[in-house]
Amino acid sequence: MFFASDNSGPVPQAVLDALTEVNQGYAFGYGADAMMDEVRQRIRDLFEAPEAAVYLVATGTAANALALATLVEPFDTVFCTPMAHIEEDECNAPEFYMGGAKLTLVQGPDRMTPKRLTASIESQGNRGVHGPRRGAVSITQVTEMGNVYTLAELQALCDVAKSYGLPVHLDGARFANAAVSLGCTPAEMSWKLGVDVAVFGGTKNGLMGVEAVVFFDPAKAWEFELRRKRGGHLFSKHRYLSAQMAAYLRDDLWCDLAQRANAKAARLYDGMRSKADVRFLNEVTANMIFFQAPRALHQTLQAGGAKYYVSGGVLEDGPADGLLTGRLVCDWSLPDPEIDRFVSLLNSA
């Protein structure tokens, strides 16, 4: 019963087969391999963006930090929510790669609103040389609380950004889960709304370790290449990144894996809903569930073998009825019997 993270599951056989396929003979390095040519064309086709510049890196942190560094200058600021991955989980990597540009937090929960974004933008860029310049807007889709922005919500945020002349970065570590949830195409969730650069995540959706960074305006392409190399994220044996992403794109594997993960979360949610002392904290439309439950219930679940994160420390002393927040994440491979076992354990506690 492993619900700790969608980073924790296995790699699909199709990806391993692609790695075996590319592991024959010799190939040019640094992204000049034939399989990268395939990846570039497939992503352009998928996003309906024939001029897009496409690059691969091994981690989501590198993808976000390098993309943002390409969009802003060191004296700029990037607008994001307090729960954005670039704020909570990347150890100041964006500021490091951006040369000192800061993050300005758009106050509120995990999803921005146009009103809050406007207020945050208006709070900066007013002090001349003494304060940061308005730089870019970063949106996380799926959010760190497991929520999915609708296309209308994304459009409204992009409209605000564009009204101030700011580029938009889409942190799409779970891009596929969101697109499947919304029933939209990658193009409809990115450049057609006004997104300038999107991270098309793979690692959380079954890949061994690769993310695509897609610039819809290739004007920034060369700068990104230089920053990727300078930052130590240009792989010499790049074909092993290319092979993973090629397998991900072939036969819409990216979509199939996300559909499976989302369906497993829906199954889990349906099984948990009848438990009276469980309160859900997010709209379960992708592959993540946040819930509050008494400490004693968390203790029972974890003692029974469930692996997931609990904020506040479930093993610490405290009242049995004290409410703690748990996070459950389903990956594509999670066996249905394990989901049912968790639900049975929950409901019998």
N, C-alpha and C positions, 0 to 999 in steps of 0.2 A: 504494500500500500504506500507507494512512493509519490507524494504530492508536493515535494519540496520545491521543484523547479522544472520547467520544460528544458532546461539545460542538462538535465540529469539522465535523460533517456538514451536509448541506442540510436545508431545511424541506420537508415533504411538500406536494404541490400542493393538497391539501384545505385546508391551513392558509392558503396564499396566496389561495385562492379565498374563504375566509371573511373575510380581510382586505379583499379587493376588495368583498365583499358589504357589509361594515360601513362601507366608505369612500364611502358615498352620503349626500349631504345632511347633516342635522344630528342630533345626539343629545345628551342630557344627559350631563354629565361626572361625574367622580369616582365612578364605579361605579353611577350611576343610569340607565345605558343598558339598553335592552331585552335586548340579548344577554347582559348580566350576569345578568338575571333567568333566562334560559335556563340559564346556567352553574350558577347557585345551585341550581336545581331538579334539574338532571342530576346534580350531585355528591351532593345529598341522596338521590336515588334510587339512585345507584351505591353509596353507602356505607350504604344502608338507615337513614338518619338524618334523619328529616323535620324535626327541630328544629335541625339543625346550622347554625352560623354559618360562612359561606364567604367568604373574601377572596382577592384576587389581588395579588401583587407581582411585580416583574420579575426578581428574583434569588433563588437559594437562600440566600445569606447573609442577605438581608433577611428571608426567610421564617423561617429558624431563629432569628435574633437577636430579631426582634420577637415571635415566638411565645413564646420563653423569657422575654423581658422581661415578658410578660403573665402568666406563671405564677409568677414569683418576685419577691421584694423585693431591694433593693440589699444587704441584710445576709445574704442566703441564699447557698447554694452549689448548683451543678448537678453531678450525677454523670454522668460519661461515660468512655469508654475513652481511652487516650492517642492512639489513631489516629482518634478521632472527627473528622469534618470541622470541627466547631465548635472543636476544639482545634488541629488541624493547619493548617487552610487558610482561616481567616476573620479573621486579623489582629486578634484580640481584639474583633471586632465584637459577639459576645454580651456580653462584659463591658461594652463601651461602652453598648449599648442597655439592658442590665440595670442600669445606673447604678452599676456597680462590683461586683456579685455575682460571685463567683469560680467557677471550674471545679475540681472535685475529681476526680482521675483514678482510675478503677477499674483497678487494676493487672492486667496480663495482656495477651493478644494483642488482636486486633480485636473479638472477640466476648466480651461479658461473660458471667459465670456467676453464678447466684444467690448462691453462696458468696462470691465476690469482691465482688459488689455489696453484700451484707450487711456484709461487713467494712469496706468503704469508708464506708457510711452510719454504721456504729457508730463510725468514727473521727472523725466530726464531730458537732457539736451537743452536745458534752459540756463545753464551757468557758464556758457561760453567756454573759454579755455580751462576753467576751473573744474569742469565736470565731464563725464563721459558723453560721447556722441551716441545717438541712437544708431544701433547696428543691425540687428536681425531679430526675427521672431522664431522661436523653436517650439514645435508642437509634438507631443508624444502620442502616438497612435499605435497600439492600444495604450492607455494610460497606466501608470504604475499602480493604480487602484483597480485595474481590470476593466475599466469602462471604455467604451468606444464612442468617439465623436461621430455624429451623423455627418453626411455630406453637407447639409445645410449649415451645421455648426462650423465645420472646417471652412466653408466658403465665407462665412461671416468674419472669421478670424483673419483669413487671407485678405479680405477686402479692407479690414482695418490696417493691416500691415502695409498694403499697397498704397493706401491713402497717405501714408507717411513716407512712402518711397523705400520701405524696408523689405529685404529679401526674406523668404520663409524657408526654414529647414524642417523637414519632417523626420522625426526619430521613429523609424519603423522597424524596431527589433521584432515586433509582432505584427508587421505589416500584413502578412498573409491572413492571420487570424481576423484582423479588422476587415479586410476586403471581403472575406468569405461571410463574415457576420452581416455586412451591409449589402451583400449581393451585388457588388459593383466591380468594375474593372480597375486595374492599377492606375490607368490614366485618369479615370473619374475621381480617384482619391488623391491625385497628386497635381500634375501640371495644369489640368483643366480647371482646377480651383485656384491656382496661383502659386503652388509650391515651386520653389526654385531648385531645391536639391532634396532628394529623398534617399533615405537609407532603406534598402530592400533587404530585410533581415533573413538570415538562413539558420543561424546557430540554434535559436530557440525553437525552430520548426523542423528539427531533424538532421541538420548538417553537422559535420564534424567540427567546423569552425571557419565560417566565411560569411561576410556581409558585402553587399553591393552598394556602392555609392553612385547615384545617378544624378548627373547635372543636366537639366533640360536645356540650359543655354551653355553651349560648349566654350563660351568665352573664358570661363574660369578653369578650363581643363588643364592647361599647362601649369598653372599655379598649384593646382591640387597635386599634380604629379611631382612637382618639386617638393611640396610639403610632405607628401607621403614618403619620399626618399629621405629627406632630411630628418623626418621623425622616426626612421627605422622601421617603416611598415611596408616597404617594397620587398616582396619575397623574390629571391633569386630562382628557386624552384617553384615558380608561380603556377605551373601547370597543375599542381595538386590543389590549389585553390580553384582554378578554372574547372577542374573535373567535378568537384563538388557542386558548384553552381550550375554547370551544364546538366548534371543529373537532375538537379532541383527544377530546372526549367523544362526538361524534356517531358512530354506527355502530361504537362500540368501537375507534376508531382508536388510542387509547392502548394497548390490549391487542395489537392487530395489530403496531404498531411494536415493542413490547417482545418479542413472540414472534420477530419477524425478527432483532432484535439478539441475543437469546439463542441462536437457531439458528445464527447466523453465528459466534458464539464457540464453540459446540459443534463446528462444522465445522473451525474453526481448531485447536481442542484435539485433535480426533481426528487431524488431520494431523501434529501435533507430537509426539504421544505416543511414536512409535517412535524418536525421536532420543535416543541413549544419553546424551549429555552435557547434556541438558536436564532440570532438576528443577522440578516444579511446586510452588508455595507455597500455593495455595488450591484449594478445591473449585470446579471450573468449572461452576457451576450457573446463573449469570446471564450477563453480557456482558463480564466482565473476566477476564484471565489474568495471573497473576504467575508469573514463572519465573526460575530461575537458570541461567546459561550462561557458558561461558568468554568472556573479553573478546574474543578473536579471533573468536568466532562472532557476537557483537554487532556487531563492526566489519564483518564480511562482510555481515550483514543490512542494516545502515544504508548501507553503500557501495552495496548493490544497490537502494536506494530505499525501504526500509522506514522509516516514520516512527513512532517510539514513544519513550517515556521510559525511560532507563536510570539507575538510581541509581549514584552514584559517578563518573559522567562517563566515558563510553566513549571519548572522544577523548584523555583524559589518559594520560600514560605509565604503564605498568604491565605486569606479566607477562601474556603471551598467555593463560595458563591460569587467571588470576585470575577468580574467580566474581563476576559482577555480576548484579543483579536488574533484569529488564525488566518493563514493564507494557504489556499489549496490551488495548485497549478497542475493542469492535465496536459500531458504530451501525447503525441499521435499514437504511441505504442502502448499506453496504459491498458492493461487487460480489464475487460468488463467485470470478470469475477472479483478483481481487487476492488473495483468501485463498489460493487454490491456488498462485499465484505465490510468495507468501511461504513456504508449506510446501515448495515445490520448492527454493527458494533455501536454506532451512534444512537440508533433508535432503541437499542436494548439497555443503554446506560441509564 
